[in-house]
Amino acid sequence: MSIHMRDIGDAVLGLFYWHHAEDEPELNDDQRLLIEAYRSGQVPEAAWQEPLEHDPTLAKYWRRNPVH
């Protein structure tokens, strides 16, 4: 059996991105995709503020998530 660096990287990434605190809201796929698009610079700041105003779950997650 061999361990590939990609497998280790995926496991570590999973620990950081998918760990949810007890009171942290659960995001759906669209919300996660929007966050990743914003973090990668594909969504401008003005466009990012609109979903935060209209989606309380997304806004709650964004306020509690320490990685922006």
C-alpha positions in Angstrom: 0.0 0.0 0.0 1.3 3.5 -0.8 0.1 6.9 0.3 0.1 9.6 -2.2 0.6 13.3 -1.3 -2.7 14.1 -3.1 -4.6 11.8 -0.7 -2.9 13.4 2.3 -3.6 16.9 1.0 -7.3 16.0 0.4 -7.6 14.6 3.9 -6.0 17.7 5.5 -8.1 20.0 3.4 -11.2 18.2 4.5 -10.3 18.7 8.1 -10.2 22.5 7.6 -13.1 23.1 5.2 -15.7 20.6 6.3 -15.4 20.7 10.1 -18.6 22.3 11.4 -19.0 23.6 14.9 -22.2 22.6 16.7 -23.8 26.0 16.2 -22.4 26.7 12.7 -25.0 26.8 10.0 -24.9 24.0 7.4 -24.3 25.4 3.9 -25.8 24.0 0.7 -23.7 23.4 -2.5 -24.7 26.8 -4.0 -23.6 28.7 -0.9 -20.3 26.8 -0.8 -19.7 27.5 -4.5 -20.5 31.2 -4.0 -18.0 31.5 -1.2 -15.3 29.8 -3.2 -16.0 32.0 -6.2 -15.8 35.1 -3.9 -12.5 33.9 -2.3 -11.0 33.3 -5.7 -11.8 36.8 -6.9 -14.5 35.7 -9.4 -17.2 37.7 -7.5 -16.7 41.4 -6.9 -17.2 42.9 -3.4 -20.4 44.7 -4.4 -21.9 41.5 -5.9 -20.8 39.5 -2.7 -22.7 41.9 -0.4 -26.1 41.2 -2.0 -26.3 37.5 -1.1 -25.0 38.3 2.4 -28.0 40.7 2.9 -30.6 38.3 1.5 -29.4 34.9 2.9 -29.2 34.8 6.7 -27.6 31.4 6.7 -24.8 32.5 4.4 -24.3 35.7 6.4 -24.2 33.8 9.7 -21.6 31.4 8.3 -19.5 34.2 6.9 -19.5 36.1 10.3 -18.5 32.9 12.2 -15.9 31.5 9.7 -12.4 32.8 10.6 -11.0 32.3 7.1 -11.9 35.0 4.7 
